[in-house]
Amino acid sequence: MLASPRSVFRWGSVLAGVTALGVFALGATGPSPRHAAPAPAAADMAGMAGMDHGAAPTPAAAAAGTGTGAPAMSGMAAGEGLLPELDGYRMDSTVTSLPGGRAVSYPFTITGPDGRPLTDFAVAQTKKLHFYAIRSDLTGYQHLHPEMAADGGWTADLAALAPGDWRLYAAFTPGSGPDQGIEFALSRTVAVTGDAAPPQPLPAATGSTTVDGYTVAVQGEPAAAMTQQFTVTISKDGRPVTDLQPYLDSYAHLSAFREGTEALAHLHPGNPVDGDHGGPTLTFTAMIGEPGNWRVFLQFRTAGELHTAVLTLHVS
């Protein structure tokens, strides 16, 4: 069940097998970002990091990033990340193919409703633009933060890509104009040349995974069309981890891609940031959305090193 291209992101939780899990997903319906419903009261939004509430955050909140423990009010309300253009904003690039097997650069621009390159971007989670790359079988994930040139051009410096079909996403928030404070997610596809291996089957859904010696476990209660909290707990050698460092003004960044459509969603925990003392449990607030299998990438930092935990969650 696919959402309208102009629909908003809604987040979700999921039960995979008999293990309680939590993740966000895309809603089936929703208003265009220019016709969003009024925002709920501030008290209702407490702890709902990463939620889209059907309305844009205030320009001040969008520009501030966070540091308050509620960094992800960037619910990417404009679309599912599957379109190159939405509401007059367009991700443009002359590149339709890239060589496989070596590091490459991908140039692009974001044009605004006036047809000119957009140069005024709000800072969201400490960055003006978040760039994602994923192969069609949901492998090869990359999350980058390119710098904008004076003329509004961007260049994403990608690590080597495996041959095959890829989708490249740009998530950004206009810093001014009628869509100020609304987060957009646009994308384009590229063919990466070379001898492409067959698509890898998506690993089975699970409630935990390991990376770099860390164990990441996800717990939550499933509920259709209901906002609920879920938690991610990080441990190492059987001991709780309590030295998570801030990453993008939060203690984690969680992004997910839906099998079959490559729809994008992202979320941050609502835990207050207090130096290098994060963990072991991170709390997310989410609403169940589109069913299917989602490949989830949880990024967190310890001792200056960024770790990326990967697992599959099934949204029923």
C-alpha positions, 0 to 999 in steps of 0.5 A: 500500500503506497502513500501518495507522493505528497503524503507525510511520513508517519512512523511505526513500530513492529512485531517480528515473529514473537520478538517485540520490536520497534521501527518507524514506517511511512503512512498511507495518507497525509497532507501536502507539506503546504497544506499540513494540519496544525501542529499539536501543542508542545506538551504533546510533542515531548519526546517525539523525536523524529515524528512528523506531526503533519505540520512544519516546525517553527523556522527557529526550531528547524534552524537550531538543530537540537541539542535539547534531546529532541533533534529529529522534528525533521519528520521528512514531511514532504514525500517518501523520498522517492521523487526527484521533484516535489512542490517545486523543489527538484534534485537535479543531476546530469549524472545517470551512471557511475563506475563501480568498484572505486570511489566516485563523486556525484554532483547535484543541485537542489532547485527551488520553485523559482527554478534557481539553485537553492542556497538558503538551507536550514541546519537540521541535526547540525547539517544543511543536507543529509545524503543517502545512498542505497542499492536496490537490494538495500545493501551498500548503505552510505550516509554523507554530509556534503558541503555546498559550493557558492553557486548552490552546487553539491558534490557527494563523495561516495565510497566504492559502489557495487555494480547495480541499480542505486537510489541517491537521496537528498534530505534538506529543509529550506531556510526561507520562503513559503516552505521554510522549516519543512523537510524535503526528501528527494531522490534520483536513481543511477546505474552503477556499471560493472558486473552486477552480482544478483540482488541479495535476499533481505535477511530475515527480521530480527530484534537484535544485531551486533556490530564492532563488538556491540549488541543492539537490541530493539524492544517495543509494542506493536499497535496499528495507527497508534503512536507508541514508544520503542527502545534501543538498548546497546551493550558490549560484552554483556555490560550496558554501554553508557559512553555514547557520544553525540552524533548529529546532536543526538545519541543515534541516527536511525534510517530505514528503507522499505523493501520493494519501494526503497521508501526512506524514513529516519528517526532520532531518539528523544533522550536529552544529550549530556556529553559522552554519557549516552546509553544504554537505552535510547527511546524513540516515539513512532507510529505504525505505517506502511507494512512490509520489510524495512532494512534499518541502519542505526548509527551511534558513536563511541570513543570517536568511532561511528558504528552502524548496526544493521537489521531487518524489521517486519512491519505487519 
